[in-house]
Amino acid sequence: MLTEAQLRAVVGRRASAAILRKVAASGDILARFDLARSHRLAQFLAQIAYESARFRTTTEYASGAAYEGREDLGNTEKGDGVRFKGHGLIQTTGRYNHRRQTAWLRANGFPGCPDFEVEPDKASDFPWALLGAVWYWQSRGLSAYADRGDIEMITRRINGGLNGYQDRIDLYVRFALVILGYELTKGAIKRFQQAAGLVADDIAGPKTRAELHRQLEALPPLMAAEPVQETDMSAAKDIIYPKPSPVRQTSKAHGAAGGGIFGTVLTPMLIGLGVKFGLLPAAFGDPDVQQTLTVVVTALSAWIGTYIAPKNAE
């Protein structure tokens, strides 16, 4: 399973740390239901990431009033729309679906799970938030579509249409690249295309997605490839930059505190002001770019602070 850091690299810095931790620790559950195979995992994570606002919530933001009276969802009693709004990572919606989720989980090894028709809010709590997504995936036979790389049909079966389709594709591509060992720096798609012998246009079109699928299928379950070793370093933008190493522990308060304050507080603020007043390119306003710069500056500041701190700072 992907690590918390890898998940955040895909979905962005605004994701809930609590949700990321739970998803990163879900390898056993996903393996149990045959979702640990790399090509299925990429599709599954892309869909639940989209439905949960990139792992920011396990409860639908809207009130649910729009579902009131929806008999197709089993909302036949007054207040059912709000009561049975979206819960869990895949946003299980409606009285019928909450009832079916309960029955499926109890029949598949979780006899003590809550009755979600009686307590629908509990479907937003882990592990049920994840298991609800597994139930939905399994009950709709979505692995069959994942096995042929058909993200359109997966989206239709989950959404009923193609809402957010491009975002789902983008998330799938990002998850696939990370599982295959690519860093999500600028030009990652192009680097993958070059390595695969495809036209290197840096656009994840059908042929690129088909090749991603083919390579994912070749990986063993729950295994992420080692970082790709680039051989063509002719262009700086094509280099896969290594992940910043964790800041080494130090007892020198000046080094640790200085790096933390400057990196995590001042860096984002200064970048934001620079973009606002036109002193920095607009690209620096991208959250993923800011996150990377903040990590690097934090590590560098702490390292410098460690060596310039007075000896009596021990």
ROMIVEX-75175 format. One line per 10 residues: number of its first residue (from 1); their letters; for each residue x, y, z of C-alpha. Coordinates in steps of 0.5 Angstrom, whole numbers. Example, Ala and Ser with C-alpha at 12.3 -4.5 7.8 and 13.67 -1.06 7.14 Angstrom:
<atoms>
1) as) 25 -9 16 | 27 -2 14
</atoms>
This chain:
<atoms>
1) mlteaqlrav) 0 0 0 | 2 7 -1 | 5 11 5 | 2 17 8 | 7 22 4 | 6 18 -2 | -2 19 -2 | -1 27 0 | 4 28 -6 | -2 25 -10
11) vgrrasaail) -8 29 -7 | -4 35 -4 | -3 39 2 | -10 40 4 | -12 33 5 | -14 31 12 | -8 28 16 | -12 23 20 | -16 20 13 | -9 19 10
21) rkvaasgdil) -6 15 16 | -12 11 16 | -12 10 8 | -5 8 8 | -6 3 14 | -11 0 10 | -7 -5 6 | -9 -12 9 | -17 -10 8 | -15 -8 1
31) arfdlarshr) -11 -15 0 | -17 -19 3 | -22 -16 -2 | -17 -17 -8 | -16 -9 -9 | -9 -9 -7 | -7 -11 -15 | -3 -5 -17 | -8 -3 -23 | -14 -4 -19
41) laqflaqiay) -11 0 -13 | -10 6 -18 | -17 6 -20 | -20 5 -13 | -16 10 -10 | -17 15 -16 | -25 15 -15 | -25 15 -7 | -20 21 -7 | -25 25 -12
51) esarfrttte) -31 23 -8 | -28 25 -1 | -25 32 -4 | -18 29 -4 | -19 26 2 | -21 32 6 | -28 29 9 | -32 23 10 | -38 26 10 | -42 30 4
61) yasgaayegr) -41 37 5 | -48 39 2 | -54 38 7 | -57 33 3 | -64 36 3 | -63 35 -5 | -64 28 -4 | -71 29 0 | -76 24 -3 | -72 20 -7
71) edlgntekgd) -75 14 -7 | -70 11 -12 | -65 12 -6 | -70 9 -1 | -71 16 2 | -79 15 4 | -79 18 10 | -79 25 12 | -72 28 13 | -69 22 10
81) gvrfkghgli) -65 26 5 | -61 30 10 | -60 24 15 | -58 19 9 | -53 24 5 | -46 22 3 | -42 18 8 | -35 15 8 | -30 15 2 | -35 14 -3
91) qttgrynhrr) -40 18 -1 | -46 12 1 | -52 16 0 | -59 14 1 | -63 9 6 | -63 3 1 | -55 4 1 | -54 5 8 | -58 -1 9 | -55 -5 4
101) qtawlrangf) -48 -3 6 | -50 -6 13 | -52 -13 10 | -46 -14 6 | -41 -12 11 | -44 -17 16 | -44 -22 11 | -37 -21 9 | -33 -22 16 | -36 -16 20
111) pgcpdfevep) -42 -18 24 | -41 -13 29 | -41 -7 25 | -46 -2 26 | -53 -2 23 | -52 4 18 | -59 5 17 | -60 6 24 | -54 10 25 | -52 13 19
121) dkasdfpwal) -47 18 21 | -42 12 23 | -41 10 16 | -36 16 16 | -32 13 21 | -26 9 20 | -26 3 18 | -33 3 16 | -31 10 11 | -26 5 8
131) lgavwywqsr) -30 -1 8 | -36 2 5 | -32 4 -1 | -30 -3 -2 | -37 -5 -1 | -40 -1 -6 | -34 -3 -11 | -35 -10 -10 | -43 -10 -11 | -42 -6 -17
141) glsayadrgd) -37 -11 -20 | -32 -5 -21 | -26 -9 -21 | -28 -12 -28 | -27 -5 -31 | -21 -4 -27 | -18 -10 -30 | -19 -7 -37 | -17 0 -35 | -24 3 -36
151) iemitrring) -24 9 -32 | -30 12 -36 | -35 6 -34 | -32 6 -27 | -34 13 -26 | -41 12 -29 | -42 6 -24 | -40 11 -18 | -43 17 -21 | -49 15 -25
161) glngyqdrid) -45 20 -30 | -39 23 -32 | -38 29 -26 | -31 30 -25 | -29 26 -30 | -22 29 -32 | -21 30 -25 | -22 23 -24 | -17 21 -30 | -12 26 -27
171) lyvrfalvil) -12 23 -20 | -11 16 -23 | -5 18 -27 | -2 21 -21 | -3 15 -17 | -1 10 -23 | 6 14 -23 | 7 14 -16 | 6 7 -16 | 11 6 -22
181) gyeltkgaik) 16 10 -18 | 16 16 -21 | 16 23 -17 | 11 28 -18 | 15 33 -21 | 14 37 -27 | 15 33 -33 | 13 26 -30 | 8 24 -35 | 13 26 -40
191) rfqqaaglva) 19 22 -37 | 14 16 -37 | 13 17 -44 | 20 17 -46 | 22 11 -42 | 16 7 -45 | 17 9 -52 | 11 14 -53 | 10 21 -56 | 13 25 -50
201) ddiagpktra) 8 30 -50 | 7 31 -43 | -1 29 -44 | -4 23 -41 | -8 21 -47 | -11 14 -48 | -5 11 -51 | -1 14 -44 | -6 11 -40 | -6 4 -43
211) elhrqlealp) 1 4 -42 | 0 6 -35 | -5 0 -34 | 0 -5 -38 | 6 -3 -33 | 1 -3 -27 | -1 -10 -28 | 6 -13 -29 | 7 -11 -21 | 6 -15 -16
221) plmaaepvqe) 0 -13 -11 | 2 -8 -6 | 8 -7 -9 | 11 0 -11 | 16 0 -16 | 23 3 -14 | 24 10 -16 | 26 10 -24 | 33 11 -25 | 34 16 -31
231) tdmsaakdii) 39 16 -36 | 38 22 -40 | 40 28 -36 | 40 33 -42 | 35 37 -39 | 34 39 -32 | 27 39 -32 | 27 32 -34 | 31 30 -28 | 27 26 -22
241) ypkpspvrqt) 29 30 -16 | 29 26 -10 | 25 26 -4 | 27 31 1 | 31 27 7 | 27 28 14 | 31 33 18 | 36 29 22 | 34 30 30 | 38 35 33
251) skahgaaggg) 39 38 41 | 41 44 38 | 34 48 39 | 37 54 35 | 37 49 29 | 31 46 30 | 26 51 32 | 29 56 26 | 28 51 21 | 21 50 23
261) ifgtvltpml) 19 57 24 | 22 59 17 | 20 53 13 | 13 52 15 | 11 59 17 | 15 64 13 | 16 61 7 | 9 60 5 | 7 67 7 | 13 70 3
271) iglgvkfgll) 11 66 -3 | 4 68 -3 | 6 75 -2 | 11 74 -8 | 5 71 -13 | 0 77 -11 | 5 82 -12 | 8 79 -19 | 15 78 -16 | 14 71 -17
281) paafgdpdvq) 11 67 -23 | 4 65 -22 | 6 57 -22 | 9 59 -15 | 2 59 -13 | 0 52 -14 | 0 48 -7 | 4 42 -9 | 10 47 -11 | 9 51 -5
291) qtltvvvtal) 9 44 -1 | 15 42 -4 | 19 49 -3 | 17 49 4 | 20 42 6 | 26 44 2 | 27 50 6 | 25 47 12 | 30 42 12 | 36 47 9
301) sawigtyiap) 34 52 15 | 35 47 20 | 41 44 17 | 44 51 17 | 42 53 24 | 45 46 27 | 52 49 25 | 52 56 26 | 48 55 33 | 53 57 39
311) knae) 56 51 42 | 52 52 49 | 46 51 46 | 46 44 47
</atoms>
